[in-house]
Structures are given as C-alpha cells and as structure tokens.
C-alpha cells in the first residue's frame, strides 16, 4: 500500500512540471492600450439641410470618450474633403500605434453611390459628375483601410450619417444617376466594428432643432456604462432607438471581432485582464496566449502576451505524461470504482491542454519485426498524430529514421513538436516523424527502448459540475464562487482530489457549433478555471480538453479522487 502511494506521489510530482513557478516579470509588464478617437460633427451645410444637432452630437460624444480615457481629436464643420484630410485625418493617423484602440465617429450627412458609402463635408455641390464623387466626399471604406494599415487592436466606426441627400449627380458622362438612401454596409474586416444609425439603405433621424439625434442620444446613454461590454451596450442602443422612433429607425452593426470591448472598465474588469493573462501563462501553450490576445488585446497585458508568443512559442515549461483526453474519458469507468489511466514514461510528454479523441497509430509495419521494442512502440502509438508533444530530454533530430543519418538539429527540454507518424528502422528501433517551428522540414526523433507505459489509478469520480462565468465582467472569466462551493463540498466529505479534467463542449445544447467568439470565451474560461483551481491543487493535476465531444453552454469540470 505504501509503495503504491509513493509511486502515485512521484508520478503527480513528475507531471506537475514546475507547478509552483512564479510568473516571469518580463512577461507581466502592464502597458495600457493607447485610446484614440476622431470625432466629426458637420452641421452648417451648403446646398443641403442644415443639421445643428450634429455639432452638439460631436461635442457630447467627444466629452464621453475623454471621460473614458480617449485622446480625442474633435473636428466640426469641415468644409471640404481636403480640409478633413489635411487638417485632421492625416495627423490623426500618425498617432495610431500597433495595438491601439481607435474610434471614429461622424455626425452629419451621408449617402451611398455606386455601392460605396460617403460622408459629406459642408460644401455639397449642386451638380457634380459621378467620377468626382470620390475626390469630393469622404469614402468610409478608404478611411477604414487607412486606419487599419496602422494595425490597431480594434477600430470602432460609429456613423450617425444616414440622412438623405440627393439630386447633385450629373450623369451626362455616364455612371449612376443619383445617390441611394442611407449608407451601405462595409465589408467585415478583422477586429473592426462598424455601427450605423440605421439599417443599410435606410435614413436616420437627425435634429434640425439642435437636440441630439436618436442614435447619438442612445450612444451617450450606454456607450461608457461601467463594465458594459460593447456588444451588449449596442443592443441597448438599438432598443432605445427603436422605442424612440416607433420602430421607424433600426441601428445596424457590422462586426468582425472576437475582442472583449469595454469603453469604461472598472478595476474589477481590469483585474480580470490580469487574471486571464496569468491563466494563459500558466497554461503554457501558444494557443492560450493567442486566445488571450483574441479576447483581451484591449487590456494592459497585450504587449506582454505578444512578447511571450514571440519568445516562448517553441518551448514549454509545463507538461503531463497523461493524455488529457484519456483522463476525461475515464469518467464513466470511475463511477463507483477507481479508474486507471495510462501514463507514458520516457523523454516525452503532452501539453496539459489537448483533444479528447486521440488519433490512431500511423506506422509502417510497426511491431511486425521480432526485435521491435515493445515499450517504445506503445509510447509511439500514444504520441502518433498528437499536435502538441513536449520533449523532456535533450534530443538530436535527424533527417532519416536512422541513428547514423545526418542530424537536423538539437531539440532542447521543453521543445514542442507535432508527431505525424511512426516508423521503425532496420534494427527495430522506433522513430517519431515530426515537425516543429524550429525546423523548416520534417525530421525524426528516436523513442528510446527504456520508454514505456504505466497504468496508474486516478481515483473515483467525485464531482462533476458546470464552470459558469463570473457574475460581472467577461464571459471568459470563471466563477470563483462556483469553484469554491465545489471544493468546499469535497473537503466537507473528507475526500482527496487526485486529478481534475476540464472539458470545453464542441457544440451548444442544440448541437450547433459555437461562433468563433463563443468558442474563444469558453476556452478562455476553462483556462481561467484551471488557474483558479491551481491555487488549491497542483496545476500538474489539472488538464483541459478543448472541443470535447459533448454539447453544453459551459465548460465541464470532472474531479477524480478518493
């Protein structure tokens, strides 16, 4: 009994992979994201309806954005396109840094011509050849393109410019004869959100009396609500405008962004940005860092996350020698009696975040030779096709499955490799065919004859529960209360935890695949849940299964023990 217990402790310690390491300070530098806004209000139009409310709209939006920490460039009553570009826009572009949070707001006249949306300066010509529309008015897609060339983390365009102006196109030289009502929807661009005062092709209601427009009034009410994520805030904007126009005006949103967008985050949400980044670091996988940037690039640790990815993508500091998918799949076996998991031994391990369905072995007559190394074959069979294998000893990679072949290079401890197949040489030695970002072509690494597998008890099924989101802030953050209640129950029952498996559902309860953002939020919540649990249980005993074969609305936590 003592011997079995000692072996179990040794295995858990080996799989922890530096379980209590501190976070590296150089990857935890807090750098607030630069917030920039260009706010435009055109009111005193020539040859078009005057919109005194547009100037008031711009003033109010500028004030709100300044209160939310934006550096605002305010431009009102811009006479011509050239004035806009030379006096405001080009200087604004120079301020944008990679990773900035950029907002462009416009209140005034706008229209669609030839499928393109344009914003109108004050000097609207009475007659204009169609060929001169682009050089006279302000193209929204051109603005969008120029801003995106500076690689902001996010561009939000809020266009309260769907009033109807028309009748100024001279079609004698060919081309469309008139403008269309409202604005056309811009093509979705990654990490761009475009809000329109009304649906494509429809006009919006401004105010000739100087009051706020219906759309801007709703933005002012909801845009910088504390801890209100933008998607939710804009839904409230839509509801307000519909209610205040008897459904005569329907704001529209065109978005291609997975980011959590908070115009006015509280310290609670800012702490979540930090916790999410620490959780991603503890996961120690490139996917976790990329997922962090896909969701939290507007937070103060985005620069640190990019630095980590650039410097640490090829190496890992944590690992497990149990397949994460295997652990999760043992739940039914562990109901009532202890379940046994297969641990590999030798110089390879797994990322603690994996998939549920392990691939079958791909080999060339592997195992048919009498001199084959049985332990090495078993290990190779477990590793074949795995996307995130960790090298645990310095290893020489070779261009052929032959100990005398030319070396491709050295793999250090922690190197990540993708195993594509398994081969055997003439002496019966087993080789993994693999790829890595470290090398430009495929290579082979030997599986030593001392490698093998060991069946180890992970205990009985103790508790299964859904990992719901925190009550406040991002849905990518796990509920501490839910975790505390689960652990409290296990402690009260006098039970000991051996292993925790967290799995992320593949589809929603209706068996529909999640959107990109929904999937990212669920995976991030699982990563954060593992981080919270690791404050009580060594992180080497916690594995995550991404895209598990079940349907649900939350990640699922399974706790094994005695």
VEXNU-756165 format. One record per residue (C-alpha): z negated, x, y negated; residue number from 0. Coordinates in steps of 0.25 Angstrom, whole numbers. Example, Ala and Ser with C-alpha at 12.3 -4.5 7.8 and 13.67 -1.06 7.14 Angstrom:
<atoms>
- -31,49,18,0
- -29,55,4,1
</atoms>
This chain:
<atoms>
- 0,0,0,0
- -4,11,-10,1
- 9,19,-6,2
- 18,6,-9,3
- 11,4,-22,4
- 12,19,-26,5
- 27,18,-23,6
- 29,6,-32,7
- 22,12,-44,8
- 30,25,-42,9
- 43,16,-42,10
- 39,8,-54,11
- 36,21,-62,12
- 49,27,-58,13
- 57,15,-62,14
- 50,14,-76,15
- 58,25,-82,16
- 48,29,-93,17
- 42,15,-94,18
- 33,18,-106,19
- 42,27,-114,20
- 41,25,-129,21
- 53,21,-137,22
- 61,33,-143,23
- 58,33,-158,24
- 72,37,-162,25
- 78,24,-156,26
- 68,16,-163,27
- 71,18,-178,28
- 70,6,-186,29
- 82,5,-195,30
- 84,-9,-202,31
- 98,-14,-201,32
- 105,-14,-215,33
- 107,-28,-220,34
- 119,-30,-230,35
- 125,-43,-236,36
- 137,-46,-245,37
- 135,-60,-251,38
- 146,-66,-259,39
- 146,-79,-267,40
- 159,-84,-274,41
- 157,-95,-284,42
- 165,-95,-296,43
- 179,-97,-290,44
- 192,-97,-298,45
- 202,-108,-293,46
- 192,-113,-282,47
- 180,-121,-282,48
- 168,-114,-289,49
- 156,-112,-280,50
- 144,-110,-288,51
- 135,-111,-275,52
- 142,-99,-269,53
- 135,-89,-279,54
- 122,-96,-276,55
- 125,-95,-261,56
- 127,-80,-262,57
- 115,-77,-271,58
- 106,-85,-261,59
- 111,-78,-249,60
- 110,-64,-255,61
- 96,-67,-258,62
- 93,-72,-244,63
- 99,-59,-238,64
- 92,-50,-247,65
- 79,-56,-243,66
- 83,-53,-228,67
- 85,-39,-231,68
- 100,-38,-234,69
- 106,-29,-245,70
- 115,-40,-252,71
- 128,-38,-260,72
- 130,-50,-268,73
- 144,-54,-273,74
- 146,-66,-281,75
- 159,-72,-288,76
- 168,-61,-282,77
- 182,-63,-290,78
- 191,-57,-280,79
- 193,-51,-266,80
- 194,-37,-273,81
- 181,-39,-280,82
- 174,-43,-267,83
- 179,-30,-260,84
- 177,-20,-271,85
- 164,-25,-277,86
- 157,-29,-265,87
- 162,-29,-251,88
- 167,-14,-250,89
- 153,-9,-256,90
- 146,-19,-246,91
- 154,-13,-234,92
- 149,1,-238,93
- 134,-3,-236,94
- 136,-8,-222,95
- 131,1,-211,96
- 133,1,-196,97
- 123,-10,-191,98
- 121,-17,-204,99
- 118,-32,-205,100
- 129,-37,-214,101
- 130,-51,-221,102
- 142,-56,-229,103
- 140,-70,-236,104
- 150,-77,-244,105
- 149,-90,-252,106
- 162,-95,-259,107
- 176,-100,-255,108
- 183,-96,-243,109
- 195,-101,-235,110
- 204,-97,-223,111
- 218,-93,-224,112
- 227,-88,-212,113
- 215,-89,-203,114
- 207,-79,-211,115
- 194,-83,-219,116
- 194,-79,-234,117
- 183,-79,-245,118
- 187,-82,-259,119
- 184,-73,-271,120
- 183,-81,-284,121
- 197,-79,-288,122
- 205,-89,-279,123
- 219,-88,-283,124
- 227,-101,-286,125
- 238,-97,-278,126
- 239,-85,-268,127
- 249,-80,-258,128
- 244,-81,-244,129
- 246,-66,-242,130
- 236,-63,-253,131
- 224,-71,-247,132
- 218,-59,-240,133
- 218,-50,-253,134
- 213,-61,-262,135
- 202,-67,-253,136
- 191,-61,-245,137
- 194,-61,-230,138
- 182,-63,-221,139
- 187,-56,-209,140
- 190,-44,-218,141
- 176,-44,-223,142
- 171,-45,-209,143
- 180,-34,-204,144
- 176,-24,-215,145
- 161,-26,-213,146
- 162,-25,-198,147
- 168,-11,-200,148
- 155,-6,-205,149
- 148,-10,-191,150
- 137,-19,-196,151
- 128,-24,-185,152
- 131,-38,-190,153
- 140,-45,-200,154
- 136,-59,-204,155
- 146,-66,-213,156
- 141,-79,-220,157
- 153,-86,-226,158
- 150,-98,-235,159
- 164,-99,-239,160
- 171,-110,-233,161
- 175,-118,-245,162
- 189,-123,-246,163
- 198,-117,-256,164
- 213,-118,-254,165
- 227,-120,-261,166
- 229,-106,-266,167
- 238,-100,-256,168
- 253,-98,-260,169
- 260,-100,-246,170
- 274,-97,-252,171
- 274,-83,-246,172
- 270,-89,-232,173
- 257,-90,-225,174
- 247,-101,-224,175
- 248,-110,-236,176
- 233,-113,-238,177
- 219,-109,-234,178
- 211,-116,-224,179
- 197,-123,-226,180
- 185,-114,-223,181
- 184,-101,-216,182
- 190,-96,-203,183
- 180,-91,-193,184
- 181,-76,-192,185
- 183,-69,-179,186
- 170,-65,-172,187
- 166,-51,-174,188
- 155,-44,-166,189
- 142,-44,-174,190
- 148,-53,-185,191
- 142,-67,-189,192
- 150,-76,-198,193
- 144,-88,-204,194
- 153,-99,-210,195
- 149,-110,-219,196
- 158,-120,-212,197
- 166,-120,-199,198
- 180,-113,-199,199
- 190,-121,-207,200
- 179,-130,-214,201
- 174,-129,-228,202
- 160,-127,-232,203
- 152,-134,-244,204
- 148,-125,-256,205
- 141,-130,-268,206
- 148,-131,-281,207
- 135,-135,-288,208
- 129,-121,-285,209
- 120,-125,-273,210
- 120,-117,-260,211
- 132,-120,-250,212
- 127,-127,-238,213
- 130,-115,-229,214
- 123,-105,-238,215
- 111,-115,-240,216
- 109,-115,-225,217
- 110,-100,-224,218
- 100,-98,-235,219
- 91,-107,-227,220
- 92,-100,-214,221
- 98,-86,-214,222
- 86,-78,-217,223
- 76,-87,-210,224
- 66,-77,-204,225
- 69,-73,-189,226
- 81,-83,-189,227
- 92,-77,-180,228
- 105,-79,-188,229
- 112,-88,-177,230
- 100,-98,-178,231
- 100,-97,-193,232
- 115,-100,-194,233
- 113,-112,-184,234
- 103,-118,-194,235
- 113,-115,-205,236
- 123,-123,-198,237
- 113,-135,-196,238
- 110,-135,-211,239
- 124,-135,-216,240
- 128,-146,-206,241
- 116,-154,-210,242
- 118,-152,-225,243
- 133,-155,-224,244
- 132,-167,-215,245
- 140,-158,-205,246
- 151,-156,-215,247
- 149,-141,-214,248
- 147,-133,-201,249
- 144,-118,-203,250
- 150,-109,-193,251
- 146,-96,-187,252
- 155,-85,-181,253
- 147,-74,-174,254
- 149,-63,-164,255
- 135,-56,-164,256
- 124,-55,-154,257
- 114,-50,-164,258
- 101,-56,-168,259
- 103,-58,-182,260
- 91,-60,-191,261
- 93,-61,-206,262
- 78,-61,-208,263
- 70,-56,-196,264
- 55,-55,-197,265
- 46,-44,-192,266
- 45,-51,-178,267
- 60,-51,-176,268
- 61,-36,-181,269
- 51,-33,-171,270
- 60,-39,-161,271
- 71,-30,-164,272
- 62,-18,-162,273
- 57,-24,-148,274
- 71,-27,-144,275
- 75,-13,-147,276
- 63,-7,-139,277
- 66,-16,-128,278
- 81,-11,-127,279
- 76,3,-127,280
- 66,1,-116,281
- 78,-6,-108,282
- 85,8,-110,283
- 99,2,-107,284
- 111,3,-117,285
- 113,-12,-114,286
- 99,-15,-120,287
- 102,-7,-132,288
- 115,-13,-134,289
- 109,-27,-132,290
- 99,-23,-143,291
- 110,-20,-153,292
- 118,-32,-149,293
- 106,-41,-153,294
- 97,-33,-163,295
- 107,-24,-170,296
- 101,-30,-183,297
- 87,-25,-180,298
- 81,-12,-185,299
- 83,-4,-172,300
- 98,-6,-171,301
- 101,9,-175,302
- 91,14,-165,303
- 98,5,-154,304
- 111,11,-157,305
- 105,25,-157,306
- 99,23,-143,307
- 112,18,-138,308
- 119,30,-143,309
- 110,40,-137,310
- 103,33,-125,311
- 114,25,-119,312
- 117,35,-108,313
- 103,37,-103,314
- 91,28,-99,315
- 76,31,-98,316
- 72,19,-90,317
- 77,15,-77,318
- 73,7,-64,319
- 77,10,-50,320
- 77,-4,-46,321
- 89,-13,-49,322
- 85,-23,-60,323
- 94,-34,-53,324
- 88,-31,-40,325
- 73,-33,-45,326
- 77,-46,-52,327
- 84,-51,-39,328
- 71,-49,-31,329
- 64,-61,-37,330
- 66,-71,-26,331
- 62,-60,-16,332
- 49,-58,-23,333
- 45,-73,-23,334
- 32,-72,-15,335
- 34,-58,-9,336
- 37,-44,-15,337
- 51,-41,-17,338
- 57,-27,-14,339
- 67,-20,-24,340
- 76,-8,-20,341
- 73,4,-29,342
- 83,15,-29,343
- 78,29,-28,344
- 85,42,-33,345
- 91,46,-46,346
- 96,33,-51,347
- 90,20,-58,348
- 94,8,-65,349
- 93,3,-79,350
- 82,-7,-80,351
- 92,-18,-85,352
- 102,-21,-74,353
- 110,-32,-68,354
- 106,-42,-57,355
- 118,-41,-48,356
- 119,-26,-43,357
- 133,-22,-39,358
- 136,-19,-24,359
- 139,-5,-20,360
- 153,1,-22,361
- 156,12,-13,362
- 166,19,-5,363
- 161,18,10,364
- 147,21,5,365
- 138,22,17,366
- 148,24,28,367
- 146,38,30,368
- 135,42,39,369
- 130,53,29,370
- 128,43,17,371
- 115,44,10,372
- 108,30,13,373
- 99,30,1,374
- 109,35,-9,375
- 118,24,-4,376
- 108,13,-6,377
- 105,19,-21,378
- 120,19,-24,379
- 122,5,-19,380
- 112,0,-28,381
- 118,8,-40,382
- 132,5,-38,383
- 139,-3,-49,384
- 126,-2,-58,385
- 129,-1,-72,386
- 116,6,-77,387
- 111,16,-67,388
- 101,27,-72,389
- 102,41,-68,390
- 87,46,-65,391
- 90,61,-62,392
- 100,71,-68,393
- 113,69,-60,394
- 126,76,-60,395
- 138,67,-61,396
- 151,71,-54,397
- 166,67,-55,398
- 166,64,-40,399
- 157,60,-29,400
- 155,74,-24,401
- 144,84,-27,402
- 154,95,-29,403
- 162,87,-39,404
- 163,91,-54,405
- 151,86,-62,406
- 154,75,-72,407
- 141,78,-79,408
- 126,76,-79,409
- 118,63,-79,410
- 104,64,-85,411
- 92,56,-81,412
- 94,42,-87,413
- 109,42,-87,414
- 115,29,-86,415
- 127,27,-76,416
- 135,16,-71,417
- 138,16,-56,418
- 151,11,-52,419
- 152,15,-37,420
- 146,23,-26,421
- 153,34,-18,422
- 150,43,-6,423
- 155,58,-5,424
- 159,65,8,425
- 145,70,10,426
- 139,55,10,427
- 133,57,-4,428
- 132,45,-13,429
- 138,45,-27,430
- 138,35,-38,431
- 151,33,-46,432
- 146,31,-61,433
- 150,30,-75,434
- 142,33,-88,435
- 144,34,-103,436
- 140,49,-101,437
- 153,52,-94,438
- 168,48,-96,439
- 171,45,-82,440
- 165,41,-69,441
- 156,50,-61,442
- 148,51,-49,443
- 133,54,-47,444
- 126,57,-33,445
- 116,48,-27,446
- 106,58,-20,447
- 102,56,-5,448
- 88,54,-10,449
- 91,41,-17,450
- 88,28,-10,451
- 81,15,-12,452
- 67,9,-10,453
- 62,-5,-8,454
- 51,-8,-18,455
- 42,-20,-20,456
- 43,-26,-34,457
- 33,-37,-30,458
- 33,-52,-30,459
- 39,-62,-40,460
- 28,-64,-50,461
- 34,-71,-62,462
- 48,-76,-67,463
- 50,-81,-82,464
- 60,-82,-93,465
- 60,-72,-104,466
- 61,-81,-116,467
- 64,-76,-131,468
- 53,-73,-141,469
- 50,-85,-149,470
- 54,-78,-162,471
- 66,-69,-165,472
- 77,-64,-156,473
- 80,-71,-142,474
- 82,-56,-137,475
- 67,-54,-138,476
- 58,-59,-126,477
- 46,-67,-128,478
- 33,-59,-127,479
- 25,-71,-125,480
- 33,-75,-112,481
- 31,-61,-107,482
- 16,-61,-110,483
- 14,-74,-103,484
- 21,-69,-91,485
- 13,-56,-90,486
- 0,-64,-92,487
- 3,-73,-80,488
- 6,-61,-71,489
- -7,-54,-76,490
- -15,-66,-74,491
- -11,-68,-60,492
- -15,-53,-57,493
- 0,-49,-53,494
- 6,-36,-55,495
- 20,-34,-61,496
- 30,-25,-53,497
- 43,-28,-59,498
- 49,-37,-70,499
- 64,-41,-70,500
- 70,-48,-82,501
- 84,-54,-80,502
- 94,-60,-90,503
- 101,-72,-86,504
- 116,-71,-85,505
- 119,-86,-90,506
- 112,-97,-97,507
- 106,-109,-90,508
- 120,-115,-90,509
- 126,-103,-83,510
- 133,-100,-95,511
- 134,-85,-99,512
- 126,-81,-111,513
- 133,-77,-124,514
- 132,-62,-128,515
- 121,-64,-137,516
- 113,-73,-128,517
- 114,-63,-117,518
- 110,-51,-126,519
- 98,-59,-131,520
- 93,-62,-116,521
- 95,-47,-112,522
- 88,-42,-124,523
- 77,-52,-121,524
- 76,-47,-107,525
- 75,-32,-113,526
- 64,-36,-123,527
- 57,-43,-112,528
- 57,-31,-103,529
- 52,-23,-115,530
- 40,-33,-117,531
- 37,-33,-102,532
- 37,-17,-102,533
- 25,-17,-111,534
- 17,-22,-99,535
- 25,-18,-87,536
- 32,-4,-86,537
- 47,-6,-90,538
- 51,1,-77,539
- 47,-12,-70,540
- 56,-21,-79,541
- 71,-23,-76,542
- 81,-32,-83,543
- 93,-39,-76,544
- 104,-43,-86,545
- 113,-54,-83,546
- 105,-59,-71,547
- 111,-70,-62,548
- 104,-82,-67,549
- 105,-92,-79,550
- 94,-94,-89,551
- 90,-93,-104,552
- 80,-82,-103,553
- 79,-68,-96,554
- 71,-70,-83,555
- 59,-61,-80,556
- 54,-59,-66,557
- 41,-52,-63,558
- 38,-45,-50,559
- 25,-40,-45,560
- 12,-42,-36,561
</atoms>
